[in-house]
Amino acid sequence: MAARLGLTTVSSLGPRKALLPLPVRLPSLLSVPAPRYPSHRHFYTSLSSPISPLQLVKNLSQSQVAMSASGSDPSPISTYEKELAAAKKAASLAARLCQSVQAEILQSDVQSKADKSPVTVADYGSQAIVSFVLDMELSSGPFSMVAEEDSEDLRKDSSKEILSRITDLVNDTLSTDPSFCNVILSEEGILSAIDKGTSEGGSSGSHWVLDPIDGTKGFLRGDQYAIALALLDEGKVVLGVLACPNLPLASIQHTTQNVGESGCLFSAIVGNGAWMQSLDEGSSPTKIQVTSTADPVDASFFESFEAAHSLHDLTSNIAKKLGVKAPPVRIDSQAKYGALARGDGAIYLRFPHKGYREKIWDHAAGYIVVTEAGGVVTDAAGNDLDFSKGRYLDLDTGIMATNKKLMPSLLVAVQESIKEQQQSASLL
């Protein structure tokens, strides 16, 4: 195992000095009540035939009955309890590394990918840690992971300094956990761990889905980002973890300059609800629920911070049709899903520019956290999200998330606004 992963023992190399201070403590990996796997219900007819609001209400009601029935006779042992513990451990360690890097971002830490989006040392380091921890903790079976990064750029001669820094950061972070304090990853071990994320996913078998830093631009600004990790089983999202180091533990609904303690870890297993705890060691998870707001006038909504990530004009028109009075809350990353799941806001809208294809790692973890908190996540036609098609989501126009009470009126407003936008475009 050690040779396969590019490991050596600490005792053979002598003591090492940590490159950066790592003040963030890991959360305790508490066991959670056992879920029973509920049937998945789709809220659509077909991609080309949007569901009617009346049918959506009927389907949502049937879904609630099915979920209630499945929860009345829980299994004695959680099917995914071991996977959840490993996922929380991996995401928390990755969050520790990211926090240390964000505290001292160096100019040499930033590169550019072919699509010009920024990539950081923390991005690669986070993926290496999550891949390594999951593989070590769950080594009894085959390992498959669909992730954002690969090692191609890091294997170039021009990246030697960056690779060395990533290796130091990963090993310094791993050394703080008793499970890994006696091993050190070599540079080749780091590259191999990163490349374990090259799976294509699909509808067969189990696949981890990772965005090592969701919200890279927010990370570089010192704002919101998330380590987003989910597990697919036969094409269905069955587990999700969101580590949000900069998200306040208190609601962000009424943001002030003094936001208090930050660092949230969201988790969900299918059929077991959604939970939130602090990233601090020894914290206990608390069950969370989406808001019960039924009147759109009282709703508030989230959208992407970057205008390039979502059509703000379209979401503004949707809000007007609903009668929403509150201004939008714009934050980076899947931290929006976490905030929505605990009731900080009522609606999340994401409508990317034409031609953009959504990746599964941008939504899988947030999707299950929200749905297990009692929410609904669909595309603009009311279709449930399908994560079984590989690395991309095939969906209609955009993504919206809210509670079951608001979804029918939201669907109407979204479809009317999209139709108006299309008509306006045709006149140009």
Phi, psi and omega in degrees: 000316182297317181294321181297324184265003180073043184253151166227166181272149179297322184298332181281344184250349182084175183292151177238151177260130181297137181288320181227150175296143181235081189280345187279131182266153180281149175283155174288145182264082184279143175290153183238159178303147186283133178266167167240134186292114181274162176289142176274133180240132179267146182254042185210169173257307175197165180298326183272354182231089183302145180287147177280152178303323180295316179292326178299315178300317180297315180295320179297319179296318178296323179296320179297320178296316180296317179296319180296318180294320181292331182277352184280346182222070186291150176293150182293333181228131180297131179298326186245024183297315180295318179296322179296316179300316179294320181294317179295322178295315181296313181294324180291319176295319178297321177297322178299314178298315182296321179296320180293324179287317181299329180292334182223056180297127179256151181300325181287352180282346187254128174241186172230134174277177181299328180272010174072002176282146185288143174235137183241165172305321180296325178302308179293317181297320178298315180295320179298317181295312182298315179300313181296312183296315179298317181295321180287317184286332184236044189283357184286341183231180178295148183243126177224132180219133174258115185222168188283323190257160167222175190266008187306309182293326182290340181276357178282150180302326182291349183254013183300317181294318180294317179299320178298319180293318177300315181300316178297315181296316181296313181292322177297321180290315180298327183293344180277351178257128182303332182291335187234015186287348182254014179229152176226132176277133173282172177299320178293327176296322176297312180298319179294320179296317178299319184284356172289352180266021185263011178297153177266356180069215179121188187268356183243135177081189181251138181218128170284147180233123188228132161248107188297325168218101175274121186096049183301321181293322175296321178300315182292332178278350185086017182256210187285143172203170181213147165265113189247117185228130180223165177235127173262137174230112184054041175086355180255142175282119184246349184204144177209145177224132175237115173261117184238086188299331184257002181278124180300146177292329177277162181301142177264010182299323178238078185291134174232172179296327179263091185275352179079202185291139180239163178113095184243143174237110178262145178211153179203140169241140184304129179085000185241006180083178180246148187223152177225141174214166177286153173287355178289147179297139176085003181285153179252141179286144177240134180291140182238157180221148173293162180297151178266009181308128181249339182261119180305331180299328182270359185276155169234157184224154178257149169210170184296144178295316183278126178298334179291341183268344182202150181278096184296327179297320179294315181294327177295319178294321177298315180299321179296317180297325179282340184085018180296128182263329184288143176291157180292148174260114184254113178222158182278156163074181177286004169303332176300318178298317179297315179297320178295319183297330181264005173091015178293330177214177186249338187220141171235126181238134177219114180231091182291166180292154183304135179098345180281136177251125180289137176265149184294330182288346178279352186220339190302309182294314179296324179303309184285330176297316180289314182295324178286343174273006177098007182266181179230135177233121180221175170273185187291345178263002181089009179278139173297151180282136183250111183263013187264003188263010181113214187279350183238154173263127173265109185216170183267106167071307184191191183232140175222146180221139179195193175269172185291333180288322183273340187302317180301313180290327177295318180299317178298312181298320180295312183293322177295318182293320178295319179298317178296320179296317179295320178295318179296319180294326182289340180274347181281000000 
